[in-house]
């Protein structure tokens, strides 16, 4: 798990699935809701202010069809969250209740998707349900890793895997990769070889070797994720601020209700200015939705005991929305400042973090 804990609000924290999620290191918090809602024969897992999952076993699903409750539940889920997901758990969906015609079940599943706009997932048991909920929580709260568009075939064996690694070097195809491996015997020795030794290999020349050396030796300089931006700003607040500030929280969770959960990237204070700053960082281009998200954090800040204490002392609340990608965006909310961050200091901060980690081992 990430060092930043995942948090899921659940209507039944003592259920088997909730306990399996807790065993993965996920914080399971009780879902605040009216008592009649919590007694419904399904479990609700709220992953963010926009995403929630309702889990039903196959027996629960059939029962909900029979008493017409299924679509009432679907309306509630769809109206409460932008992304509603229904998990139907159990191996034998069509045989769990013999009195149901298969077409009635298929019709209910189809209606959930087409008429009520839910995503429907099938799982075989509690462990699979917990695994998919954990994956969705990771993607929702920490981001979805970028997916390579390059097709990958499964390596046949270790030599095949080694050849494929070398083939990725500039100017080397399968033939040159095999020649390099036969000449030097390992990828490590190829990387450690001198320019003269590489140039001597048939199929390579000074120009190609220079490109290989550039790939192998140059320092990695890139901003890949939102987490990278956050790490850089946390290390070097001057990327954002032209005056001294003190960080008081990171990944700060604002108390929410049954339908919402808010996590603030960074919180700073300036005692000199008597200001409290809620910082929301993005890697992608900024949008009006991001502005709305930050405005919500500002509106709900007083819910936090930590932030509320500063507000009660007269600190003025400000919001900063920033990204190195930028956007032609203006905040109508006077509390919010939009910044386009320069990439150079972010990359410099990331390199400094890397060097410290390498030094400390």
Secondary structure as UniProt FT lines:
FT   STRAND          7..10
FT   TURN            13..14
FT   HELIX           16..23
FT   TURN            24..25
FT   STRAND          27..30
FT   HELIX           35..38
FT   STRAND          43..46
FT   STRAND          51..57
FT   HELIX           58..66
FT   TURN            67..68
FT   HELIX           70..80
FT   STRAND          83..89
FT   TURN            93..95
FT   TURN            98..99
FT   HELIX           102..114
FT   TURN            115..116
FT   STRAND          119..123
FT   HELIX           126..142
FT   HELIX           158..167
FT   TURN            170..171
FT   HELIX           174..184
FT   HELIX           187..192
FT   HELIX           195..199
FT   TURN            202..203
FT   HELIX           206..217
FT   HELIX           226..235
FT   HELIX           237..239
FT   STRAND          246..254
FT   TURN            258..259
FT   STRAND          262..270
FT   TURN            271..274
FT   STRAND          275..282
FT   HELIX           288..300
FT   HELIX           301..303
FT   HELIX           305..312
FT   TURN            313..314
FT   STRAND          316..323
FT   TURN            334..335
FT   STRAND          336..340
FT   HELIX           343..360
//
